[in-house]
Amino acid sequence: MAPIFYRTPRIFSRKRRIANISLGGVRIYSDEDLKVGKRLELEFFLPDGNSIRALARVVWTETLPSDADAVYDIGLEFIELSEVAMNELKKVLEK
């Protein structure tokens, strides 16, 4: 699968590559310590040039080794994903 990138749009953070994504949620790497239960708005940049937004909640977090590209490994579940966004994501995952 081609890479998918994300960022938090309200902070205008830099784009980061995601580790794993499904219709239920996403695994990301972050330098920010996100607490379990925190809600985030995320923007995903898909390989076809489209972008989608989702509201997600942190369900787990782990600290990565000091030589990793990020500080934290974080699992999020989608709590709000529009039908249009869901369909766009399905298309990418089916490839």
PDB file of N, CA, C and O in Angstrom:
ATOM      1  N   MET A   1       0.847  -1.180   0.000  1.00  0.00           N
ATOM      2  CA  MET A   1       0.000   0.000   0.000  1.00  0.00           C
ATOM      3  C   MET A   1       0.893   1.243   0.000  1.00  0.00           C
ATOM      4  O   MET A   1       1.924   1.276   0.672  1.00  0.00           O
ATOM      5  N   ALA A   2       0.492   2.247  -0.748  1.00  0.00           N
ATOM      6  CA  ALA A   2       1.216   3.518  -0.798  1.00  0.00           C
ATOM      7  C   ALA A   2       1.114   4.205   0.563  1.00  0.00           C
ATOM      8  O   ALA A   2       0.156   3.976   1.302  1.00  0.00           O
ATOM      9  N   PRO A   3       2.086   5.038   0.896  1.00  0.00           N
ATOM     10  CA  PRO A   3       2.062   5.677   2.210  1.00  0.00           C
ATOM     11  C   PRO A   3       0.895   6.652   2.377  1.00  0.00           C
ATOM     12  O   PRO A   3       0.470   7.321   1.436  1.00  0.00           O
ATOM     13  N   ILE A   4       0.404   6.702   3.594  1.00  0.00           N
ATOM     14  CA  ILE A   4      -0.620   7.664   3.995  1.00  0.00           C
ATOM     15  C   ILE A   4       0.011   8.506   5.100  1.00  0.00           C
ATOM     16  O   ILE A   4       0.677   7.979   5.991  1.00  0.00           O
ATOM     17  N   PHE A   5      -0.203   9.806   5.033  1.00  0.00           N
ATOM     18  CA  PHE A   5       0.353  10.714   6.022  1.00  0.00           C
ATOM     19  C   PHE A   5      -0.774  11.350   6.810  1.00  0.00           C
ATOM     20  O   PHE A   5      -1.920  11.377   6.362  1.00  0.00           O
ATOM     21  N   TYR A   6      -0.442  11.866   7.996  1.00  0.00           N
ATOM     22  CA  TYR A   6      -1.440  12.531   8.822  1.00  0.00           C
ATOM     23  C   TYR A   6      -0.841  13.769   9.456  1.00  0.00           C
ATOM     24  O   TYR A   6       0.377  13.944   9.496  1.00  0.00           O
ATOM     25  N   ARG A   7      -1.717  14.615   9.945  1.00  0.00           N
ATOM     26  CA  ARG A   7      -1.324  15.738  10.796  1.00  0.00           C
ATOM     27  C   ARG A   7      -2.551  16.137  11.603  1.00  0.00           C
ATOM     28  O   ARG A   7      -3.672  15.742  11.285  1.00  0.00           O
ATOM     29  N   THR A   8      -2.327  16.916  12.640  1.00  0.00           N
ATOM     30  CA  THR A   8      -3.428  17.485  13.408  1.00  0.00           C
ATOM     31  C   THR A   8      -3.668  18.881  12.856  1.00  0.00           C
ATOM     32  O   THR A   8      -2.833  19.765  13.049  1.00  0.00           O
ATOM     33  N   PRO A   9      -4.792  19.104  12.170  1.00  0.00           N
ATOM     34  CA  PRO A   9      -4.983  20.354  11.427  1.00  0.00           C
ATOM     35  C   PRO A   9      -5.049  21.619  12.267  1.00  0.00           C
ATOM     36  O   PRO A   9      -4.648  22.679  11.787  1.00  0.00           O
ATOM     37  N   ARG A  10      -5.529  21.556  13.477  1.00  0.00           N
ATOM     38  CA  ARG A  10      -5.636  22.781  14.282  1.00  0.00           C
ATOM     39  C   ARG A  10      -4.281  23.310  14.713  1.00  0.00           C
ATOM     40  O   ARG A  10      -4.113  24.509  14.932  1.00  0.00           O
ATOM     41  N   ILE A  11      -3.323  22.415  14.833  1.00  0.00           N
ATOM     42  CA  ILE A  11      -1.982  22.810  15.260  1.00  0.00           C
ATOM     43  C   ILE A  11      -1.088  23.063  14.047  1.00  0.00           C
ATOM     44  O   ILE A  11      -0.007  23.638  14.185  1.00  0.00           O
ATOM     45  N   PHE A  12      -1.525  22.644  12.873  1.00  0.00           N
ATOM     46  CA  PHE A  12      -0.723  22.718  11.651  1.00  0.00           C
ATOM     47  C   PHE A  12       0.629  22.052  11.860  1.00  0.00           C
ATOM     48  O   PHE A  12       1.677  22.593  11.508  1.00  0.00           O
ATOM     49  N   SER A  13       0.571  20.867  12.439  1.00  0.00           N
ATOM     50  CA  SER A  13       1.780  20.100  12.665  1.00  0.00           C
ATOM     51  C   SER A  13       2.323  19.576  11.338  1.00  0.00           C
ATOM     52  O   SER A  13       1.635  19.583  10.317  1.00  0.00           O
ATOM     53  N   ARG A  14       3.546  19.133  11.377  1.00  0.00           N
ATOM     54  CA  ARG A  14       4.121  18.579  10.159  1.00  0.00           C
ATOM     55  C   ARG A  14       3.457  17.241   9.855  1.00  0.00           C
ATOM     56  O   ARG A  14       2.962  16.557  10.751  1.00  0.00           O
ATOM     57  N   LYS A  15       3.456  16.887   8.591  1.00  0.00           N
ATOM     58  CA  LYS A  15       2.885  15.608   8.177  1.00  0.00           C
ATOM     59  C   LYS A  15       3.815  14.486   8.613  1.00  0.00           C
ATOM     60  O   LYS A  15       5.037  14.583   8.497  1.00  0.00           O
ATOM     61  N   ARG A  16       3.201  13.411   9.121  1.00  0.00           N
ATOM     62  CA  ARG A  16       3.962  12.231   9.516  1.00  0.00           C
ATOM     63  C   ARG A  16       3.330  11.017   8.869  1.00  0.00           C
ATOM     64  O   ARG A  16       2.116  10.960   8.676  1.00  0.00           O
ATOM     65  N   ARG A  17       4.146  10.071   8.545  1.00  0.00           N
ATOM     66  CA  ARG A  17       3.660   8.819   7.956  1.00  0.00           C
ATOM     67  C   ARG A  17       2.974   7.990   9.043  1.00  0.00           C
ATOM     68  O   ARG A  17       3.453   7.916  10.175  1.00  0.00           O
ATOM     69  N   ILE A  18       1.847   7.367   8.686  1.00  0.00           N
ATOM     70  CA  ILE A  18       1.167   6.521   9.660  1.00  0.00           C
ATOM     71  C   ILE A  18       1.819   5.148   9.691  1.00  0.00           C
ATOM     72  O   ILE A  18       2.467   4.735   8.729  1.00  0.00           O
ATOM     73  N   ALA A  19       1.644   4.442  10.804  1.00  0.00           N
ATOM     74  CA  ALA A  19       2.202   3.107  10.942  1.00  0.00           C
ATOM     75  C   ALA A  19       1.232   2.054  10.419  1.00  0.00           C
ATOM     76  O   ALA A  19       1.652   1.062   9.824  1.00  0.00           O
ATOM     77  N   ASN A  20      -0.065   2.267  10.638  1.00  0.00           N
ATOM     78  CA  ASN A  20      -1.072   1.287  10.251  1.00  0.00           C
ATOM     79  C   ASN A  20      -2.433   1.972  10.303  1.00  0.00           C
ATOM     80  O   ASN A  20      -2.667   2.826  11.158  1.00  0.00           O
ATOM     81  N   ILE A  21      -3.333   1.599   9.387  1.00  0.00           N
ATOM     82  CA  ILE A  21      -4.666   2.194   9.385  1.00  0.00           C
ATOM     83  C   ILE A  21      -5.686   1.148   8.963  1.00  0.00           C
ATOM     84  O   ILE A  21      -5.399   0.274   8.145  1.00  0.00           O
ATOM     85  N   SER A  22      -6.886   1.252   9.536  1.00  0.00           N
ATOM     86  CA  SER A  22      -8.016   0.402   9.172  1.00  0.00           C
ATOM     87  C   SER A  22      -9.264   1.271   9.220  1.00  0.00           C
ATOM     88  O   SER A  22      -9.184   2.467   9.503  1.00  0.00           O
ATOM     89  N   LEU A  23     -10.403   0.677   8.946  1.00  0.00           N
ATOM     90  CA  LEU A  23     -11.649   1.440   9.021  1.00  0.00           C
ATOM     91  C   LEU A  23     -12.025   1.763  10.469  1.00  0.00           C
ATOM     92  O   LEU A  23     -12.860   2.633  10.714  1.00  0.00           O
ATOM     93  N   GLY A  24     -11.412   1.067  11.423  1.00  0.00           N
ATOM     94  CA  GLY A  24     -11.733   1.284  12.830  1.00  0.00           C
ATOM     95  C   GLY A  24     -10.808   2.238  13.558  1.00  0.00           C
ATOM     96  O   GLY A  24     -11.167   2.781  14.602  1.00  0.00           O
ATOM     97  N   GLY A  25      -9.609   2.447  13.009  1.00  0.00           N
ATOM     98  CA  GLY A  25      -8.671   3.310  13.703  1.00  0.00           C
ATOM     99  C   GLY A  25      -7.324   3.364  13.025  1.00  0.00           C
ATOM    100  O   GLY A  25      -7.150   2.903  11.897  1.00  0.00           O
ATOM    101  N   VAL A  26      -6.371   3.940  13.741  1.00  0.00           N
ATOM    102  CA  VAL A  26      -5.053   4.183  13.157  1.00  0.00           C
ATOM    103  C   VAL A  26      -3.979   4.089  14.243  1.00  0.00           C
ATOM    104  O   VAL A  26      -4.213   4.421  15.405  1.00  0.00           O
ATOM    105  N   ARG A  27      -2.821   3.636  13.839  1.00  0.00           N
ATOM    106  CA  ARG A  27      -1.635   3.610  14.707  1.00  0.00           C
ATOM    107  C   ARG A  27      -0.686   4.663  14.171  1.00  0.00           C
ATOM    108  O   ARG A  27      -0.341   4.653  12.989  1.00  0.00           O
ATOM    109  N   ILE A  28      -0.265   5.568  15.031  1.00  0.00           N
ATOM    110  CA  ILE A  28       0.608   6.659  14.613  1.00  0.00           C
ATOM    111  C   ILE A  28       1.844   6.722  15.498  1.00  0.00           C
ATOM    112  O   ILE A  28       1.887   6.142  16.583  1.00  0.00           O
ATOM    113  N   TYR A  29       2.842   7.437  15.009  1.00  0.00           N
ATOM    114  CA  TYR A  29       4.012   7.781  15.806  1.00  0.00           C
ATOM    115  C   TYR A  29       3.948   9.278  16.062  1.00  0.00           C
ATOM    116  O   TYR A  29       3.626  10.056  15.163  1.00  0.00           O
ATOM    117  N   SER A  30       4.254   9.676  17.281  1.00  0.00           N
ATOM    118  CA  SER A  30       4.140  11.081  17.661  1.00  0.00           C
ATOM    119  C   SER A  30       5.230  11.448  18.660  1.00  0.00           C
ATOM    120  O   SER A  30       5.721  10.602  19.408  1.00  0.00           O
ATOM    121  N   ASP A  31       5.594  12.714  18.658  1.00  0.00           N
ATOM    122  CA  ASP A  31       6.505  13.225  19.680  1.00  0.00           C
ATOM    123  C   ASP A  31       5.721  13.802  20.854  1.00  0.00           C
ATOM    124  O   ASP A  31       6.296  14.113  21.897  1.00  0.00           O
ATOM    125  N   GLU A  32       4.422  13.943  20.686  1.00  0.00           N
ATOM    126  CA  GLU A  32       3.565  14.493  21.731  1.00  0.00           C
ATOM    127  C   GLU A  32       3.014  13.361  22.588  1.00  0.00           C
ATOM    128  O   GLU A  32       2.550  12.349  22.063  1.00  0.00           O
ATOM    129  N   ASP A  33       3.065  13.531  23.898  1.00  0.00           N
ATOM    130  CA  ASP A  33       2.545  12.546  24.843  1.00  0.00           C
ATOM    131  C   ASP A  33       1.027  12.691  24.907  1.00  0.00           C
ATOM    132  O   ASP A  33       0.514  13.583  25.584  1.00  0.00           O
ATOM    133  N   LEU A  34       0.319  11.829  24.215  1.00  0.00           N
ATOM    134  CA  LEU A  34      -1.137  11.874  24.175  1.00  0.00           C
ATOM    135  C   LEU A  34      -1.696  10.874  25.180  1.00  0.00           C
ATOM    136  O   LEU A  34      -1.397   9.682  25.106  1.00  0.00           O
ATOM    137  N   LYS A  35      -2.485  11.343  26.092  1.00  0.00           N
ATOM    138  CA  LYS A  35      -3.036  10.498  27.146  1.00  0.00           C
ATOM    139  C   LYS A  35      -4.214   9.667  26.635  1.00  0.00           C
ATOM    140  O   LYS A  35      -4.976  10.116  25.779  1.00  0.00           O
ATOM    141  N   VAL A  36      -4.353   8.456  27.166  1.00  0.00           N
ATOM    142  CA  VAL A  36      -5.483   7.596  26.820  1.00  0.00           C
ATOM    143  C   VAL A  36      -6.779   8.349  27.097  1.00  0.00           C
ATOM    144  O   VAL A  36      -6.939   8.962  28.153  1.00  0.00           O
ATOM    145  N   GLY A  37      -7.692   8.295  26.147  1.00  0.00           N
ATOM    146  CA  GLY A  37      -8.972   8.996  26.255  1.00  0.00           C
ATOM    147  C   GLY A  37      -8.998  10.338  25.548  1.00  0.00           C
ATOM    148  O   GLY A  37     -10.075  10.865  25.268  1.00  0.00           O
ATOM    149  N   LYS A  38      -7.826  10.907  25.252  1.00  0.00           N
ATOM    150  CA  LYS A  38      -7.775  12.213  24.571  1.00  0.00           C
ATOM    151  C   LYS A  38      -8.383  12.088  23.181  1.00  0.00           C
ATOM    152  O   LYS A  38      -8.168  11.094  22.488  1.00  0.00           O
ATOM    153  N   ARG A  39      -9.141  13.099  22.780  1.00  0.00           N
ATOM    154  CA  ARG A  39      -9.729  13.150  21.448  1.00  0.00           C
ATOM    155  C   ARG A  39      -8.892  14.056  20.564  1.00  0.00           C
ATOM    156  O   ARG A  39      -8.411  15.103  20.998  1.00  0.00           O
ATOM    157  N   LEU A  40      -8.727  13.636  19.314  1.00  0.00           N
ATOM    158  CA  LEU A  40      -7.934  14.391  18.353  1.00  0.00           C
ATOM    159  C   LEU A  40      -8.668  14.489  17.031  1.00  0.00           C
ATOM    160  O   LEU A  40      -9.322  13.539  16.602  1.00  0.00           O
ATOM    161  N   GLU A  41      -8.558  15.626  16.396  1.00  0.00           N
ATOM    162  CA  GLU A  41      -8.996  15.741  15.021  1.00  0.00           C
ATOM    163  C   GLU A  41      -7.759  15.478  14.172  1.00  0.00           C
ATOM    164  O   GLU A  41      -6.706  16.076  14.395  1.00  0.00           O
ATOM    165  N   LEU A  42      -7.888  14.581  13.199  1.00  0.00           N
ATOM    166  CA  LEU A  42      -6.773  14.219  12.344  1.00  0.00           C
ATOM    167  C   LEU A  42      -7.138  14.447  10.882  1.00  0.00           C
ATOM    168  O   LEU A  42      -8.290  14.285  10.481  1.00  0.00           O
ATOM    169  N   GLU A  43      -6.147  14.822  10.105  1.00  0.00           N
ATOM    170  CA  GLU A  43      -6.314  14.940   8.671  1.00  0.00           C
ATOM    171  C   GLU A  43      -5.356  13.944   8.023  1.00  0.00           C
ATOM    172  O   GLU A  43      -4.161  13.931   8.319  1.00  0.00           O
ATOM    173  N   PHE A  44      -5.901  13.109   7.133  1.00  0.00           N
ATOM    174  CA  PHE A  44      -5.111  12.094   6.449  1.00  0.00           C
ATOM    175  C   PHE A  44      -4.936  12.485   4.988  1.00  0.00           C
ATOM    176  O   PHE A  44      -5.880  12.929   4.335  1.00  0.00           O
ATOM    177  N   PHE A  45      -3.726  12.316   4.489  1.00  0.00           N
ATOM    178  CA  PHE A  45      -3.393  12.625   3.110  1.00  0.00           C
ATOM    179  C   PHE A  45      -3.203  11.301   2.387  1.00  0.00           C
ATOM    180  O   PHE A  45      -2.244  10.572   2.641  1.00  0.00           O
ATOM    181  N   LEU A  46      -4.136  10.999   1.479  1.00  0.00           N
ATOM    182  CA  LEU A  46      -4.181   9.709   0.810  1.00  0.00           C
ATOM    183  C   LEU A  46      -3.304   9.708  -0.437  1.00  0.00           C
ATOM    184  O   LEU A  46      -3.011  10.765  -0.995  1.00  0.00           O
ATOM    185  N   PRO A  47      -2.884   8.517  -0.876  1.00  0.00           N
ATOM    186  CA  PRO A  47      -1.994   8.423  -2.047  1.00  0.00           C
ATOM    187  C   PRO A  47      -2.581   9.017  -3.323  1.00  0.00           C
ATOM    188  O   PRO A  47      -1.828   9.440  -4.201  1.00  0.00           O
ATOM    189  N   ASP A  48      -3.914   9.059  -3.448  1.00  0.00           N
ATOM    190  CA  ASP A  48      -4.532   9.593  -4.667  1.00  0.00           C
ATOM    191  C   ASP A  48      -4.641  11.111  -4.660  1.00  0.00           C
ATOM    192  O   ASP A  48      -5.194  11.694  -5.593  1.00  0.00           O
ATOM    193  N   GLY A  49      -4.119  11.760  -3.618  1.00  0.00           N
ATOM    194  CA  GLY A  49      -4.153  13.218  -3.537  1.00  0.00           C
ATOM    195  C   GLY A  49      -5.303  13.763  -2.713  1.00  0.00           C
ATOM    196  O   GLY A  49      -5.302  14.943  -2.364  1.00  0.00           O
ATOM    197  N   ASN A  50      -6.288  12.929  -2.393  1.00  0.00           N
ATOM    198  CA  ASN A  50      -7.402  13.363  -1.545  1.00  0.00           C
ATOM    199  C   ASN A  50      -6.965  13.415  -0.093  1.00  0.00           C
ATOM    200  O   ASN A  50      -5.993  12.771   0.302  1.00  0.00           O
ATOM    201  N   SER A  51      -7.687  14.182   0.686  1.00  0.00           N
ATOM    202  CA  SER A  51      -7.468  14.175   2.131  1.00  0.00           C
ATOM    203  C   SER A  51      -8.818  13.984   2.811  1.00  0.00           C
ATOM    204  O   SER A  51      -9.858  14.389   2.291  1.00  0.00           O
ATOM    205  N   ILE A  52      -8.780  13.365   3.972  1.00  0.00           N
ATOM    206  CA  ILE A  52      -9.992  13.149   4.767  1.00  0.00           C
ATOM    207  C   ILE A  52      -9.701  13.542   6.207  1.00  0.00           C
ATOM    208  O   ILE A  52      -8.550  13.569   6.643  1.00  0.00           O
ATOM    209  N   ARG A  53     -10.764  13.844   6.930  1.00  0.00           N
ATOM    210  CA  ARG A  53     -10.618  14.176   8.352  1.00  0.00           C
ATOM    211  C   ARG A  53     -11.404  13.191   9.193  1.00  0.00           C
ATOM    212  O   ARG A  53     -12.415  12.641   8.757  1.00  0.00           O
ATOM    213  N   ALA A  54     -10.922  12.982  10.397  1.00  0.00           N
ATOM    214  CA  ALA A  54     -11.583  12.066  11.326  1.00  0.00           C
ATOM    215  C   ALA A  54     -11.373  12.574  12.740  1.00  0.00           C
ATOM    216  O   ALA A  54     -10.384  13.242  13.042  1.00  0.00           O
ATOM    217  N   LEU A  55     -12.319  12.245  13.593  1.00  0.00           N
ATOM    218  CA  LEU A  55     -12.163  12.475  15.026  1.00  0.00           C
ATOM    219  C   LEU A  55     -11.826  11.124  15.633  1.00  0.00           C
ATOM    220  O   LEU A  55     -12.508  10.134  15.369  1.00  0.00           O
ATOM    221  N   ALA A  56     -10.777  11.081  16.443  1.00  0.00           N
ATOM    222  CA  ALA A  56     -10.310   9.822  17.008  1.00  0.00           C
ATOM    223  C   ALA A  56     -10.021   9.986  18.497  1.00  0.00           C
ATOM    224  O   ALA A  56      -9.842  11.095  19.001  1.00  0.00           O
ATOM    225  N   ARG A  57      -9.983   8.841  19.181  1.00  0.00           N
ATOM    226  CA  ARG A  57      -9.691   8.829  20.625  1.00  0.00           C
ATOM    227  C   ARG A  57      -8.493   7.908  20.862  1.00  0.00           C
ATOM    228  O   ARG A  57      -8.415   6.819  20.293  1.00  0.00           O
ATOM    229  N   VAL A  58      -7.565   8.355  21.704  1.00  0.00           N
ATOM    230  CA  VAL A  58      -6.392   7.554  22.057  1.00  0.00           C
ATOM    231  C   VAL A  58      -6.841   6.366  22.903  1.00  0.00           C
ATOM    232  O   VAL A  58      -7.517   6.539  23.917  1.00  0.00           O
ATOM    233  N   VAL A  59      -6.460   5.150  22.480  1.00  0.00           N
ATOM    234  CA  VAL A  59      -6.814   3.951  23.247  1.00  0.00           C
ATOM    235  C   VAL A  59      -5.603   3.281  23.890  1.00  0.00           C
ATOM    236  O   VAL A  59      -5.753   2.534  24.856  1.00  0.00           O
ATOM    237  N   TRP A  60      -4.419   3.537  23.373  1.00  0.00           N
ATOM    238  CA  TRP A  60      -3.196   3.059  24.018  1.00  0.00           C
ATOM    239  C   TRP A  60      -2.009   3.899  23.563  1.00  0.00           C
ATOM    240  O   TRP A  60      -2.037   4.532  22.508  1.00  0.00           O
ATOM    241  N   THR A  61      -0.985   3.887  24.375  1.00  0.00           N
ATOM    242  CA  THR A  61       0.239   4.625  24.048  1.00  0.00           C
ATOM    243  C   THR A  61       1.435   3.901  24.662  1.00  0.00           C
ATOM    244  O   THR A  61       1.357   3.383  25.776  1.00  0.00           O
ATOM    245  N   GLU A  62       2.533   3.872  23.926  1.00  0.00           N
ATOM    246  CA  GLU A  62       3.769   3.256  24.401  1.00  0.00           C
ATOM    247  C   GLU A  62       4.937   4.174  24.062  1.00  0.00           C
ATOM    248  O   GLU A  62       4.952   4.816  23.012  1.00  0.00           O
ATOM    249  N   THR A  63       5.898   4.229  24.947  1.00  0.00           N
ATOM    250  CA  THR A  63       7.111   5.000  24.687  1.00  0.00           C
ATOM    251  C   THR A  63       8.046   4.169  23.817  1.00  0.00           C
ATOM    252  O   THR A  63       8.270   2.988  24.081  1.00  0.00           O
ATOM    253  N   LEU A  64       8.582   4.791  22.787  1.00  0.00           N
ATOM    254  CA  LEU A  64       9.501   4.113  21.875  1.00  0.00           C
ATOM    255  C   LEU A  64      10.941   4.236  22.373  1.00  0.00           C
ATOM    256  O   LEU A  64      11.241   5.101  23.195  1.00  0.00           O
ATOM    257  N   PRO A  65      11.830   3.376  21.881  1.00  0.00           N
ATOM    258  CA  PRO A  65      13.245   3.484  22.266  1.00  0.00           C
ATOM    259  C   PRO A  65      13.820   4.840  21.865  1.00  0.00           C
ATOM    260  O   PRO A  65      13.304   5.494  20.959  1.00  0.00           O
ATOM    261  N   SER A  66      14.869   5.251  22.529  1.00  0.00           N
ATOM    262  CA  SER A  66      15.446   6.582  22.305  1.00  0.00           C
ATOM    263  C   SER A  66      15.991   6.775  20.889  1.00  0.00           C
ATOM    264  O   SER A  66      16.127   7.913  20.441  1.00  0.00           O
ATOM    265  N   ASP A  67      16.302   5.701  20.180  1.00  0.00           N
ATOM    266  CA  ASP A  67      16.827   5.840  18.817  1.00  0.00           C
ATOM    267  C   ASP A  67      15.730   5.788  17.743  1.00  0.00           C
ATOM    268  O   ASP A  67      16.045   5.766  16.554  1.00  0.00           O
ATOM    269  N   ALA A  68      14.464   5.769  18.135  1.00  0.00           N
ATOM    270  CA  ALA A  68      13.344   5.722  17.175  1.00  0.00           C
ATOM    271  C   ALA A  68      13.118   7.096  16.547  1.00  0.00           C
ATOM    272  O   ALA A  68      13.626   8.105  17.034  1.00  0.00           O
ATOM    273  N   ASP A  69      12.352   7.116  15.467  1.00  0.00           N
ATOM    274  CA  ASP A  69      12.059   8.373  14.758  1.00  0.00           C
ATOM    275  C   ASP A  69      11.054   9.253  15.493  1.00  0.00           C
ATOM    276  O   ASP A  69      10.908  10.429  15.159  1.00  0.00           O
ATOM    277  N   ALA A  70      10.361   8.705  16.486  1.00  0.00           N
ATOM    278  CA  ALA A  70       9.385   9.456  17.280  1.00  0.00           C
ATOM    279  C   ALA A  70       9.512   9.003  18.726  1.00  0.00           C
ATOM    280  O   ALA A  70      10.219   8.040  19.022  1.00  0.00           O
ATOM    281  N   VAL A  71       8.836   9.692  19.613  1.00  0.00           N
ATOM    282  CA  VAL A  71       8.912   9.372  21.039  1.00  0.00           C
ATOM    283  C   VAL A  71       7.848   8.341  21.433  1.00  0.00           C
ATOM    284  O   VAL A  71       8.090   7.490  22.288  1.00  0.00           O
ATOM    285  N   TYR A  72       6.652   8.425  20.794  1.00  0.00           N
ATOM    286  CA  TYR A  72       5.536   7.569  21.202  1.00  0.00           C
ATOM    287  C   TYR A  72       4.926   6.802  20.031  1.00  0.00           C
ATOM    288  O   TYR A  72       4.900   7.278  18.896  1.00  0.00           O
ATOM    289  N   ASP A  73       4.446   5.620  20.335  1.00  0.00           N
ATOM    290  CA  ASP A  73       3.666   4.766  19.444  1.00  0.00           C
ATOM    291  C   ASP A  73       2.245   4.817  20.017  1.00  0.00           C
ATOM    292  O   ASP A  73       2.042   4.489  21.186  1.00  0.00           O
ATOM    293  N   ILE A  74       1.260   5.226  19.203  1.00  0.00           N
ATOM    294  CA  ILE A  74      -0.071   5.516  19.733  1.00  0.00           C
ATOM    295  C   ILE A  74      -1.151   4.845  18.888  1.00  0.00           C
ATOM    296  O   ILE A  74      -1.114   4.897  17.658  1.00  0.00           O
ATOM    297  N   GLY A  75      -2.102   4.220  19.557  1.00  0.00           N
ATOM    298  CA  GLY A  75      -3.250   3.616  18.895  1.00  0.00           C
ATOM    299  C   GLY A  75      -4.488   4.471  19.122  1.00  0.00           C
ATOM    300  O   GLY A  75      -4.801   4.839  20.254  1.00  0.00           O
ATOM    301  N   LEU A  76      -5.188   4.785  18.037  1.00  0.00           N
ATOM    302  CA  LEU A  76      -6.393   5.606  18.117  1.00  0.00           C
ATOM    303  C   LEU A  76      -7.562   4.870  17.472  1.00  0.00           C
ATOM    304  O   LEU A  76      -7.383   4.150  16.489  1.00  0.00           O
ATOM    305  N   GLU A  77      -8.747   5.050  18.023  1.00  0.00           N
ATOM    306  CA  GLU A  77      -9.949   4.520  17.388  1.00  0.00           C
ATOM    307  C   GLU A  77     -10.742   5.684  16.832  1.00  0.00           C
ATOM    308  O   GLU A  77     -10.840   6.742  17.455  1.00  0.00           O
ATOM    309  N   PHE A  78     -11.312   5.478  15.646  1.00  0.00           N
ATOM    310  CA  PHE A  78     -12.145   6.517  15.060  1.00  0.00           C
ATOM    311  C   PHE A  78     -13.463   6.600  15.814  1.00  0.00           C
ATOM    312  O   PHE A  78     -14.116   5.584  16.050  1.00  0.00           O
ATOM    313  N   ILE A  79     -13.848   7.806  16.187  1.00  0.00           N
ATOM    314  CA  ILE A  79     -15.150   7.993  16.819  1.00  0.00           C
ATOM    315  C   ILE A  79     -16.072   8.826  15.936  1.00  0.00           C
ATOM    316  O   ILE A  79     -17.277   8.899  16.175  1.00  0.00           O
ATOM    317  N   GLU A  80     -15.497   9.448  14.920  1.00  0.00           N
ATOM    318  CA  GLU A  80     -16.301  10.177  13.942  1.00  0.00           C
ATOM    319  C   GLU A  80     -15.558  10.170  12.608  1.00  0.00           C
ATOM    320  O   GLU A  80     -14.462  10.716  12.479  1.00  0.00           O
ATOM    321  N   LEU A  81     -16.188   9.536  11.626  1.00  0.00           N
ATOM    322  CA  LEU A  81     -15.624   9.443  10.284  1.00  0.00           C
ATOM    323  C   LEU A  81     -16.812   9.503   9.328  1.00  0.00           C
ATOM    324  O   LEU A  81     -17.650   8.602   9.318  1.00  0.00           O
ATOM    325  N   SER A  82     -16.881  10.552   8.534  1.00  0.00           N
ATOM    326  CA  SER A  82     -18.034  10.728   7.645  1.00  0.00           C
ATOM    327  C   SER A  82     -18.128   9.574   6.649  1.00  0.00           C
ATOM    328  O   SER A  82     -17.155   8.853   6.430  1.00  0.00           O
ATOM    329  N   GLU A  83     -19.284   9.409   6.061  1.00  0.00           N
ATOM    330  CA  GLU A  83     -19.477   8.356   5.067  1.00  0.00           C
ATOM    331  C   GLU A  83     -18.558   8.569   3.866  1.00  0.00           C
ATOM    332  O   GLU A  83     -18.005   7.614   3.321  1.00  0.00           O
ATOM    333  N   VAL A  84     -18.400   9.826   3.462  1.00  0.00           N
ATOM    334  CA  VAL A  84     -17.501  10.149   2.345  1.00  0.00           C
ATOM    335  C   VAL A  84     -16.069   9.753   2.699  1.00  0.00           C
ATOM    336  O   VAL A  84     -15.376   9.130   1.894  1.00  0.00           O
ATOM    337  N   ALA A  85     -15.629  10.116   3.903  1.00  0.00           N
ATOM    338  CA  ALA A  85     -14.271   9.781   4.347  1.00  0.00           C
ATOM    339  C   ALA A  85     -14.097   8.272   4.444  1.00  0.00           C
ATOM    340  O   ALA A  85     -13.058   7.737   4.057  1.00  0.00           O
ATOM    341  N   MET A  86     -15.109   7.585   4.960  1.00  0.00           N
ATOM    342  CA  MET A  86     -15.061   6.128   5.081  1.00  0.00           C
ATOM    343  C   MET A  86     -14.896   5.491   3.694  1.00  0.00           C
ATOM    344  O   MET A  86     -14.095   4.572   3.524  1.00  0.00           O
ATOM    345  N   ASN A  87     -15.644   5.972   2.721  1.00  0.00           N
ATOM    346  CA  ASN A  87     -15.555   5.431   1.363  1.00  0.00           C
ATOM    347  C   ASN A  87     -14.183   5.687   0.738  1.00  0.00           C
ATOM    348  O   ASN A  87     -13.640   4.818   0.056  1.00  0.00           O
ATOM    349  N   GLU A  88     -13.625   6.868   0.967  1.00  0.00           N
ATOM    350  CA  GLU A  88     -12.281   7.180   0.453  1.00  0.00           C
ATOM    351  C   GLU A  88     -11.242   6.251   1.081  1.00  0.00           C
ATOM    352  O   GLU A  88     -10.357   5.740   0.395  1.00  0.00           O
ATOM    353  N   LEU A  89     -11.360   6.041   2.381  1.00  0.00           N
ATOM    354  CA  LEU A  89     -10.428   5.165   3.076  1.00  0.00           C
ATOM    355  C   LEU A  89     -10.583   3.719   2.595  1.00  0.00           C
ATOM    356  O   LEU A  89      -9.585   3.021   2.414  1.00  0.00           O
ATOM    357  N   LYS A  90     -11.806   3.269   2.391  1.00  0.00           N
ATOM    358  CA  LYS A  90     -12.041   1.908   1.873  1.00  0.00           C
ATOM    359  C   LYS A  90     -11.339   1.700   0.540  1.00  0.00           C
ATOM    360  O   LYS A  90     -10.720   0.659   0.320  1.00  0.00           O
ATOM    361  N   LYS A  91     -11.432   2.681  -0.349  1.00  0.00           N
ATOM    362  CA  LYS A  91     -10.797   2.584  -1.664  1.00  0.00           C
ATOM    363  C   LYS A  91      -9.288   2.373  -1.525  1.00  0.00           C
ATOM    364  O   LYS A  91      -8.698   1.549  -2.222  1.00  0.00           O
ATOM    365  N   VAL A  92      -8.674   3.133  -0.612  1.00  0.00           N
ATOM    366  CA  VAL A  92      -7.222   3.026  -0.403  1.00  0.00           C
ATOM    367  C   VAL A  92      -6.873   1.667   0.181  1.00  0.00           C
ATOM    368  O   VAL A  92      -5.899   1.046  -0.244  1.00  0.00           O
ATOM    369  N   LEU A  93      -7.649   1.197   1.143  1.00  0.00           N
ATOM    370  CA  LEU A  93      -7.340  -0.078   1.806  1.00  0.00           C
ATOM    371  C   LEU A  93      -7.549  -1.280   0.894  1.00  0.00           C
ATOM    372  O   LEU A  93      -6.917  -2.319   1.087  1.00  0.00           O
ATOM    373  N   GLU A  94      -8.419  -1.154  -0.088  1.00  0.00           N
ATOM    374  CA  GLU A  94      -8.685  -2.264  -1.008  1.00  0.00           C
ATOM    375  C   GLU A  94      -7.584  -2.432  -2.040  1.00  0.00           C
ATOM    376  O   GLU A  94      -7.506  -3.478  -2.685  1.00  0.00           O
ATOM    377  N   LYS A  95      -6.739  -1.442  -2.212  1.00  0.00           N
ATOM    378  CA  LYS A  95      -5.648  -1.522  -3.200  1.00  0.00           C
ATOM    379  C   LYS A  95      -4.479  -2.307  -2.682  1.00  0.00           C
ATOM    380  O   LYS A  95      -3.483  -2.468  -3.387  1.00  0.00           O
TER     381      LYS A  95
END
